[in-house]
């Protein structure tokens, strides 16, 4: 079922190897997110105001939900070890 134009189909794609996730609206790539807050910010910048990206019918989470960012925590811990 297609969404009306004022309610675009937003997709948060499966995580990449580094854990980041591409965010699209229709055929347009809005950006790459590394946290659910990044998804909300990308939508805001695109004038797509979704109040709760984690629990909205407008946002489709593929390959895991809003808490699934595999690889990012390990990457951040690795960076901290290198600084320490």
ZAKENU-597348 format. One line per field, with one value per residue (C-alpha): y, z, x; residue in three letters. Coordinates in Angstrom, 2 decimals, always signed. Layout:
<nodes>
py = c(Y ...) $
pz = c(Z ...) $
px = c(X ...) $
type = c(ala ...) $
</nodes>
This chain:
<nodes>
py = c(+0.00 +3.33 +6.20 +9.53 +12.15 +13.94 +10.63 +9.24 +5.70 +5.99 +3.00 +2.45 -0.19 -3.17 -2.29 -2.02 -3.74 -0.76 -0.77 +2.38 +2.31 +4.10 +6.06 +6.55 +8.21 +6.68 +6.72 +9.46 +8.70 +11.04 +10.03 +7.49 +7.05 +5.48 +5.85 +6.28 +9.97 +10.33 +8.95 +11.58 +14.34 +13.19 +13.25 +16.70 +18.04 +16.67 +18.44 +15.06 +15.54 +12.15 +12.58 +9.02 +7.28 +4.15 +3.59 +5.23 +3.55 +5.77 +4.29 +0.77 -0.81 -3.48 -5.94 -5.03 -2.47 +0.93 -0.68 -2.72 -1.01 -3.99 -3.25 +0.32 -0.47 -2.65 +0.05 +2.76 +0.57 -0.12 +3.62 +4.24 +1.50 +3.12 +6.52 +5.08) $
pz = c(+0.00 -1.06 +1.39 +0.32 -0.67 +2.68 +4.38 +2.51 +2.94 +5.02 +5.19 +7.60 +5.77 +7.19 +8.99 +6.95 +8.09 +10.35 +11.83 +10.08 +8.33 +5.17 +5.43 +2.36 +1.55 -1.62 -4.15 -2.31 +0.09 +3.08 +4.64 +6.84 +10.51 +13.35 +15.97 +16.10 +16.96 +13.65 +11.84 +13.48 +12.55 +8.90 +8.68 +10.28 +7.80 +4.98 +6.44 +7.35 +10.93 +12.57 +16.31 +17.26 +14.62 +16.78 +16.87 +13.74 +11.02 +8.53 +9.29 +8.17 +9.96 +7.84 +9.19 +12.81 +14.87 +16.26 +18.86 +16.32 +15.32 +15.23 +14.89 +16.15 +19.83 +19.05 +16.76 +19.43 +22.10 +19.73 +19.19 +22.96 +23.47 +20.87 +22.60 +26.07) $
px = c(+0.00 +1.50 +1.77 +0.26 +2.86 +2.71 +3.60 +6.61 +7.83 +10.99 +13.33 +16.21 +18.22 +20.11 +23.35 +26.53 +29.73 +30.56 +27.05 +25.87 +22.50 +21.40 +18.14 +15.96 +12.67 +11.29 +14.14 +16.05 +18.91 +18.62 +21.92 +23.65 +22.81 +24.74 +21.99 +18.21 +18.78 +20.65 +17.61 +15.39 +17.87 +18.09 +14.30 +14.15 +16.71 +14.55 +11.49 +9.99 +8.93 +8.46 +8.08 +9.05 +11.18 +11.42 +7.66 +6.25 +4.22 +6.08 +9.51 +10.37 +13.34 +15.03 +17.58 +16.91 +15.07 +16.04 +18.33 +20.31 +23.55 +25.97 +29.64 +29.46 +30.02 +33.01 +34.37 +33.98 +35.61 +38.50 +38.98 +39.02 +41.64 +43.87 +43.61 +44.22) $
type = c(unk unk unk unk unk unk unk unk unk unk unk unk unk unk unk unk unk unk unk unk unk unk unk unk unk unk unk unk unk unk unk unk unk unk unk unk unk unk unk unk unk unk unk unk unk unk unk unk unk unk unk unk unk unk unk unk unk unk unk unk unk unk unk unk unk unk unk unk unk unk unk unk unk unk unk unk unk unk unk unk unk unk unk unk) $
</nodes>
